C-alpha cells in the first residue's frame, strides 16, 4: 500500500533526495567511506557546505551583507541565541502559538519583553493585525507559520527595528524578501533535511551590539567566522539539505514550490469547506499552506478516532492533530505531491459516504 506522509516534522523529503542520501551513507562520492564516518574537515565535505550556502543565497535571493550558517540545537536553541546576541534592553514578540510563546519565555531571561499582540484568547486561530511595533525595541520576533494551529503569515512585514523570524516550517515554500529581516532561523526537519541541523540567515551588521558576555558557542559571530565549522557540524543532515536545495532548484525554485503549495492548499481547503462532516479551524485569511488543520463538525465529533483509523488503513500517515487542538492536521510541505492531497480528499469523501 502506498503511504501518504502528512507528518508535521520530521516530515516528508523528496524521494530522490532520500535515495541520494542513502547512497552517500553507503559510499560517499565513491570514496569507499560512508558520509557517516568521514571527517567534517575532509576535502570533499567543505564543498558540500559551500554549495549549500550558495544555493540558499541563490534560491532566496539573499542580499550582500548576510551570512548563512548551519548549527545544532534546533529552533529551540535559537529561542535563547537570539536574545543572547541581540537583546540589550527590550525585545518585542508577536504571540501566535506555542513556539512563539516558548521563544518569548526564553527572551525574558535577558531583558524586558513586550508582547505586541496575541491570539491566545481565540486558541491561536488567527494572526493578530494592526499592532504597533515599539520603535525602541532591539528587535521584533515573529513565527511565520504555526504548525499546531494551522495559521501562517504570508507577507513580509515592515519593521522599524530588526525583524527576527522563526521560519522552521515554511522556509523555501514561498519567496521571501530577506532584506526585511535581521535574522531568519529554523529547524530543517520540515522543508529541508532530517532532524539535526538548524539554518540561520543573519544580517551581519546587527551583531556585536550587546554589552553582555556571550559564550563562544552561543555567539553567532563564532559560527560565521568559522563557516559553520567551529565545532563538528551535523554532517549528514547538511548533506541532505544540499540535495534538497538541488532538487528545489531543479523544480522551479521557491517560485515553483509556492505555485505547487498554493494548488495543494486550495484543493484541500475547498474539500474541507464543501464537506458535510469536516470544518477548518483557522480563520480563512490566515490559513497555513503548510499545515492544514481541521476537525469534525460538532454532530460528528464521536467519529474522529474512527476516521483516524480509517484513514490510516488507506495509507494516510500523520494526520492526527496536535494533542492541544485535536482533530486532524495535514502537513503539506514542499516534497508532498498533490496526488497525496487528492488521496486524502478521496479518503474523506469515502468516509463521509459511510457516515454523513
N, C-alpha and C positions, 0 to 999 in steps of 0.2 A: 504494500500500500504506500502511495506517495505521501510524504509528510509535508505539511504546510507550516512553516516556522514563524509564528507570531510572537515569539518570546520578546520580552521588553529589554532584556540585556542580562548577561551576554546573549547575543542575538544572531540572526542570520548573516552569513557572509556569502559573497558570490562563489558559486561552485568552483570556478576556475581558480579563484584565489585560494580556496581550501586545498585544491589539488596541487597547486604550485608550492604551497607551504608544506604539504605532506612530502613532496619530493625533496624539498630543502631539508626536512627533518631526516630523511634517509641519506641524502647525499647533496651537500650544498655546493652548487656550481661545479659538479663533477670533480670535487676536490678530495673525495674519499672520506670526508668527515661530515657529520651532521651539524646543522646550524645550532643544535642544542649544545654542542661541545666545542665550538670554535671560540677563540678569544675575541672579545669586542675590539681589541687592538689589531686584529688580523687585517692585513692589507686589503682583503676582499670584502670586509664588512664596512669600513668607513664610507665607501661609495654608496652603500645602501642608505645610510643616514643622510648623506649629502643629497642623494636623489629624492628621498622622501621629503626633505626640507624644501628642495627646489620645486617639487610638484605641488606641495601645499601652497607655496607662494604663487605658483602659476595658476592653479585652479581657483584660488580665492582672490587673485589679483592683489596680493598683499603689497602695500607700498614700501618704498625705501624707508629705512629707519625702524623697521620691525624685525624681531627675531622669532624663529620657530624652534622650540625645544621639546624634547621628549623626556618625561620624568616618570617616576613610580608614584605610588601612593593614591592614585585615583583622584577624582574631583574632590573627594572629601578632604584630602590634604591641602588642596588649593583653597578650601574654606579658611584655612589657617595661614597659608603662604601669602595670600592676597593682602590681608590686613597687616601681616608682619612686615611686608615690603612697602605698603602704601599708606597705612593709617597713622597719621601723626596726631590729629585731634578729633576728627569727626568723619564718619562714613554714612552714606545713605543707602538704603536697601529697599527693593520692591518685593513684597512678600506675596508670592504666587503659588506656594505649595511647600511640601515637606523639605525639599532640598534647599529652597530659598531660605526657609526658616532655620535650617541647620547652618547654613553659611552665615546668617545673621548672628546666630548664637556664638559661633567661634569669634566673630569680629568684636563682640562685646568685651572680650578679654584684652583688647588692645586700645580701646578708646571709646568715645561716645558713638552710639549707633542710632540713627534716625530711621524709623520705618515710614517711608513717604506715603505708602498706601498698601492695603491688604484686601484680599478677597476671602480671608479665612472664615468670616461670618456666613458666607454662602458656600462653604465647603470647597473653596477654590474653583468654582465652576466658571470663572471669567477672569480676564486680565484687567486689573484696575486701570482707569484712564483719568485724564485731566488732573494729574498730580503735579506738584511742584518739586523740582529737584533743588535742594539747598545749594546756592552758589558758593558757599564757604565749605562744602564737604570736600574731603580729599579724593573721594571717588564715589560713583553711583553703581551699585551692583544689581544686575538682573539675571533671572534664569529664563532663557528664551523659550524653552519647551518643558512642559511639566508632565513627565511620563505617567505619574499616578493618576492625575485628574484630567488629562487629555486636552490641555489648553496650550496655545503657542502664540508667541509674539512674532509676527511675520514681517515686521518692518524694523529698520534700524533707527533707533531713537536719536534725537539731537539732545546733547547733554552739555551743560556749562562746565562740567568737571569730567575727569577721565571716566569713561564708561567701561565697566568690567562685566563680562557676560559668561555665565556657565552655559556652554552650548554642547554639553555632553551628548544629548540625544537628537540634535538636529544639525550638527556640523556637516557641511558638504551636501546638505539636502536642498539648498537654495543659494543663490548668490547673496553675498553679504558685503556691505561697504565697510571694509576693515578699517578704513581711515577714521571712522567714527568711534572706534574703540581703543581703549588703553590696553586692555587685556581680554583675550578670548581663551577660555580653557575648557577642558572636558576629558572625561574618561573615554577611552577609544572603543569601548565594547558595544557600541550601537551601530555606528555607520563606518567604522574604520578598521577595527582589529579585534582579536580576542582580548579578554581582560588582562591587565598587567601593565599597560602603558597609558600615560596621560599626555595630551598635547597642550602646549601653551604658546599662544601667539601674543607677543608683547611689544609695545612701543617702548623702545629703549630709553627715551628721554624722561619717562616718568619715574625711573628708578633712582635710588641714591638720595632721596629727599627726606627720609625719616631720621630722627635723631637716635633711635634705639639701636642697640647692637642686634644684628641679625645672625643667627647661627649659620655657619658656612653652607650646610646642605639646604637651608631654607631661604637662601639669598638667590634670587633669580639670576643675578649677575654671575654667580659661580658657574651656572649651567650654560649661560650664554657664552661666557668667555672660554669655556671648555667644550663647546659644541655638543652638549648633552653627554659628554664622556668624562665628567669629573669622577664619577664612580661607575661601576658596571651597570650599563643600561639594560632594560628588558629586551634582549636581543631578538627573540622570536616574535613577539608582538610588533616590534618595529619593522621586521622583515614583512610580516603580513600586512601591516599598514602600507608599506610601499607597494605591494602587489594590488591592494585595494585602490590606491591612488592611480596606479597604472590602468586598472580596469575602468575607473571612473573617467579618466581622460579619454580612453578609447571608446567610451559610450556617451559622448556628448558633454562631458564635464558636468559642473554643477547646474548649468542651464538645462542640460538634458535630464539630469536627475530630478530637477524641480518639475519639469513637464510630466515625467512619469509619476512623481509623487502626487501631483495635483489630480491626475487621472485616477489613481488608485483611491485617493481620499474621496473624491466626488462619487465614485462608483459605490463605495461602501456607505458613505453618509446618505446617499439617495436611497439605498436599500433600507437603511435604518429609518429614515424619515417617512418612508412609504409602507412601513411594516405595521401589521396589526398587533404584533407581540412585543417588538423591541422599541426602545426610545433612547436617544442620545442624552448624555449627562452634561456636557459643556455647552455654554451659550454659542449659538451658531457663528457669531462674528469672531469668536476666539478659538474655534475648534482647531485642534492639532492635526497636522497631516501625518505625523509620525506615530502617534498613539491615539487610536480611535476608541473611546470609551462609551459603553452603552449598557443598559440594564433591561430587564423585563418590565413591561408595564405592570402597574400595581396588581391587576387581576391575575397576572401570570407569574408573580414572584415565586410561588412554590415550585415552579418548574425550572428555576435557574440551575440547580445542581444536575437535574436530568439533562438539560441542554449541554452542559459541560461534558457529561458522559457521552451523549450522542455525538457531539462534535469531535471529541477525541477519537471515537470509533470511526469517524470519517477522515481521520488523518490531520485534524487541526491540533496544533501544538501551541501551548502558552496563551490561550485566550481567556483564562480566568483573570478577573480584575484584581487589582491590588486589594489586600485584606482591609485596608482603611476605607475603601469605597464599595467593594463588592462588584457584582455584575461581571462584565466582560471587557476585555481590552485586546484589541488587535493592533499590534505594533507593526507598522508598515514602513520599515526602513528602506534605504536605497536598494539593497540587494533583494528585497522581496518582489517577486514577479507579480504582475497584475493577475495572472492566472490563479494565484493563491487567493487573492481577494475574491475573485469570482467563485472559487471553490467554497469559500466561507459563506458567501451570499447564497449559493445553491443549498448549502447545508442549513442555513437559516430558513430558507423557503420550505425545504422539506420538513423541517421540524414544525413550522407553522401549519402546514397542511395536516400534520398529525394531531395538533393540539388546539389551534386557534379557531 
